[in-house]
Amino acid sequence: MNNINWGIIGCGNVTEKKSGQAYNKTPNSKLVAVMRRDAAKAADYAVRHNVDKWYADAEQLLNDAEVNAVSIATPPAFHLEYAIAALKKGLKVYVEKPVTRNSQEAEAMADAVIEYDGKLTVAHYRRALPMFLYIKELLANNTIGEIRTVQIRMWKSIKPDLIANSETNWRVDPELAGGGYFHDLAPHQLDLMLYYFGEPEAYHGFSLNQSGAYPADDHVCGQILFKNKVVVNGSWCFNVAESENVDSCEIIGSEGKITFPFFGTFVSWKNQHVEQTVNFTHPEHIQQPMIEKIVKYFRGEGPNPCPIEEAVTLMQVMDAFTLP
């Protein structure tokens, strides 16, 4: 496969800056078609981003002979349907997070990858960002000794500033999103925990709706025990005062601590000998480093940077935190 020719299904806000333009800025990659059910918006996107073709029907994009890879950027309720349809046609697939609404759907997607002998990658793109690779290196080098515990806090007001704007707030509609803001933001955080610490041994938690502002949960708590005995405690609350907004991860070791925000640009660490803060600048298109790895994987030149099997585990953890 000489070139990866992309079609985007669901060219909404998440593709405007984070990913859409990166497909044309990655070697051996080109965005050739986009689809959105609103034809006028699909056409507008195509014009603004110099994309040759646009569709208002996903089947037409999937049948475009030029397209050999599909980026699925719809609400999660449609991820499984479109992924299976693309895999059936022999197309490579890149799926936004959360990969599905729940682990049952994620397992069905994993089964489809096997059934159709396909290639599919999940958009846990922080795995490819220099800031989070730096943290992985600190851990690998035992910079803070043996890891004991991780404390995650994500506390935001009822209208979080991290959420992309959309005409309808589907992110708090469990039928479309699988849950609330936890389902939108926590996949980035929890996937990094799996990426850093490996296979979990046990996990449990609970969720509730405290504010009654929308149908989904707005407060989630959970714990993970990893097989290497690392313990992760997480608290996600989306109904606090704006003055109490927090985005914090503390990795505590036997000889020090690493502190960073998941949605920020610095890493601070200290041990018995050194204390340091390193600042980072994320790429203009934050998914581009991941897309570069995916293109290599799709071309047979590298490993899968985030396989569906690992996303299944993530969704099992999220289900344990949120399902009754």
Buried (B, 14 or more C-beta within 10 A) or exposed (E): EEBBBBBBBBBBEBBBBBBBBBBBBBEBBBBBBBBBEEEEBBBBBBEEBEBEBBBBEBEBBBEBEEBBBBBBBBBBBBBBEBBBBBBEBEBBBBBBBBBBBBBEBBBBBBEBBEEBEBBBBBBBBBBBBEBBBBBEEBBEEBBBBEBBEBBBBBBBBBEBEBBEEEEEBBBBBBEBBBBBBBBBBBBBBBBBBBBBBEEBEEBEBBBEBEEEBBEBBBBBBBBBBBEEEBBBBBBBBBBBEEEEBEBBBBBBBEEBBBBBBBBBEEBBBBBEEEEEEBEBEBBEBBBBBBBBBBBBBBBEEEEBBBBBBBBBBBBBBBBBBBEE
